[in-house]
Amino acid sequence: MEEKIKLENNTKKENYFLLSLVLYLIVGIGFLFFYRYQLNTDGLSYISIAQKYLFLDLENAINGFWSPFYSWLMVPLLALGLDALLSTKILGLILGIFLFFGVKRLSYQFILSECIRNFIFFAFVPITIYFALSVITPDFLVAIILVYYLSFIFDLGYREDKSRGLMCGFLGGIAYLSKTYALPFFIVHFFLLNLFYYLQSKSIDERKNILFNFFSGFIIFFIISGIWISIISLKYGEFTFGTTGKYNMAVYGPDFKGDPLDYLGLLRPSDEKALSIWDDPTYIELPAWSSFQSVQNLKHLLKTGFENTFKTFFIIYSKFSPISIFIFIIYFLISLEFLRRKIFSREFLYPLITILIYQTGYAFIHIEERYIWIAYILLLFMTGQILIMILQYQFLSETKKKIAAVLLIGSFVIIPLFRLVYRINVGKEFYLISQQLENYKIQGNIASYNKWSESLVIAYYLGNQYYGIPKIGDNKEVIDQLRQYNIDYYLVWDSPEKTPEFLKFHKELTGGKISELRVYSLKNYLE
């Protein structure tokens, strides 16, 4: 009889999870129709790299700036003949399925009731759709891999099962292949959590198991990461585990002037098949700097770290949920109280430590909301644990407890759902513009007067290479730049009265039929 009841309860639990997963797929496919035009510059680079892998152009596909795993996952979809942009959205929805199963696994490492766990599953429906469709980025992929990694490293079974370290090392390596930042994060995080487990262990056997997991995990991790590090180091002729950090350090240095692509002038695409220099920004020459070069540089680094930390807590976290910063503060205070009482609560401390480690590395350079989506996921579980503590109080009726759960967990649903609805058909206007431009048979090298990102998207749709924005100068200087790079078409995103002087003597192709854009053919003019 007891076994029958237990089986029925397990079936009921599974039904809620499967229902949330089915709901995700139905709603996600519905939103796919409205997000099939969303396109961002980073996404274009991953698409371009995936196409190079598809055609075995390995020399140009191997890239130290854009990690390879996301592009590798696109290749099978491209091989099926699917449109490249559509492939990224389908891939996002497929990855979302893996997130659901990872979330389910990770949820059992937190102190949650089945009711709250089910609320969280349904909360992940709009959250996962937002992650999957709102932007083309490997940050979603990294978050998923880290969810699985955390589900192993947070599990108390880690102290007993010698296979856990191998799994952690494998997932850490795959996370690095998805985004370079995962390498320093994994090294610091895996080391610290193994140290905590070791210090908390109560037997020699446990310590032996932890040490085995520690060393085996790092061996697997360094084998996977070491292979890719060797490949990209050979390509660039110097040791590197990724060139993204070096670029970002240079961009956000003491002499920060904004996006280099807006002021460096025309830049040749990184290879003959590249859409633009953004296919591999490693080749963009920027002055390097070090925080140890001067007191001013050190001050700049610390100032950046402080400002980005403030931005994370009071701006980025508010994009997760209106109450996320309060959740974090309450959670932090509870964790401090546990430590004051000399209580080591794995369920409370490990998620907090993970978030602090993960966002700290970004704080000293540059941070965006999508970089820390793993924090979003952990904060939702942390909210669930706080709810468990609140609901212990007997003065709350069952109805009030459920209302409290809906309000707190539901607060994490409001913003992603609003954004999904608000940004419906995002990017469609550029697709329609490109369709209009198809009539003018625009084939050749493209530059633009302004709007680097928008012009890159147009170049992608037209199947041309984009060289960027000329340096500011007089007419002769601009013309010399355009001649040097054999620019065939010049895009101007501005009102007619602001047309550069040298273009006023040349015919505009569209005849003013596109209100946002004018296109000038420079073939005859520059000859």
Stockholm file with secondary structure:
# STOCKHOLM 1.0

chainA/1-527         MEEKIKLENNTKKENYFLLSLVLYLIVGIGFLFFYRYQLNTDGLSYISIAQKYLFLDLENAINGFWSPFYSWLMVPLLALGLDALLSTKILGLILGIFLFFGVKRLSYQFILSECIRNFIFFAFVPITIYFALSVITPDFLVAIILVYYLSFIFDLGYREDKSRGLMCGFLGGIAYLSKTYALPFFIVHFFLLNLFYYLQSKSIDERKNILFNFFSGFIIFFIISGIWISIISLKYGEFTFGTTGKYNMAVYGPDFKGDPLDYLGLLRPSDEKALSIWDDPTYIELPAWSSFQSVQNLKHLLKTGFENTFKTFFIIYSKFSPISIFIFIIYFLISLEFLRRKIFSREFLYPLITILIYQTGYAFIHIEERYIWIAYILLLFMTGQILIMILQYQFLSETKKKIAAVLLIGSFVIIPLFRLVYRINVGKEFYLISQQLENYKIQGNIASYNKWSESLVIAYYLGNQYYGIPKIGDNKEVIDQLRQYNIDYYLVWDSPEKTPEFLKFHKELTGGKISELRVYSLKNYLE
#=GR chainA/1-527 SS CHHHHHHHHHHHHHHHHHHHHHHHHHHHHHHHHHSTTCCCHHHHHHHHHHHHHHTTCHHHHCCSSSCSHHHHHHHHHHHTTCCHHHHHHHHHHHHHHHHHHHHHHHHTTSCCCHHHHHHHHHHHHHHHHHHHHSSCCTHHHHHHHHHHHHHHHSSGGGGTCTHHHHHHHHHHHHHHHHCTTHHHHHHHHHHHHHHHHHHHCCSHHHHHHHHHHHHHHHHHHHHHHHHHHHHHHHHHTSCCSCSHHHHHHHHTSTTCCSCGGGTSCCCCCSSTTCSSGGGCGGGSCCCCCCTTSCHHHHHHHHHHHHHHHHHIIIIIGGGTCTTHHHHHHHHHHHHHHHHHTTCCCHHHHHHHHHHHHHHHHHHTTCCCGGGGHHHHHHHHHHHHHHHHHHTTCTTSCHHHHHHHHHHHHHHHHHHHHHHHHHTTTTTHHHHHHHHHHGGGTCCSCEEESSCHHHHHHHHHHHTCCBCCCCCSCCHHHHHHHHHHTTCCEEEECSCGGGCCGGGTTSCBTTTTCSTTCEEEECHHHHC
#=GC SS_cons         CHHHHHHHHHHHHHHHHHHHHHHHHHHHHHHHHHSTTCCCHHHHHHHHHHHHHHTTCHHHHCCSSSCSHHHHHHHHHHHTTCCHHHHHHHHHHHHHHHHHHHHHHHHTTSCCCHHHHHHHHHHHHHHHHHHHHSSCCTHHHHHHHHHHHHHHHSSGGGGTCTHHHHHHHHHHHHHHHHCTTHHHHHHHHHHHHHHHHHHHCCSHHHHHHHHHHHHHHHHHHHHHHHHHHHHHHHHHTSCCSCSHHHHHHHHTSTTCCSCGGGTSCCCCCSSTTCSSGGGCGGGSCCCCCCTTSCHHHHHHHHHHHHHHHHHIIIIIGGGTCTTHHHHHHHHHHHHHHHHHTTCCCHHHHHHHHHHHHHHHHHHTTCCCGGGGHHHHHHHHHHHHHHHHHHTTCTTSCHHHHHHHHHHHHHHHHHHHHHHHHHTTTTTHHHHHHHHHHGGGTCCSCEEESSCHHHHHHHHHHHTCCBCCCCCSCCHHHHHHHHHHTTCCEEEECSCGGGCCGGGTTSCBTTTTCSTTCEEEECHHHHC
//
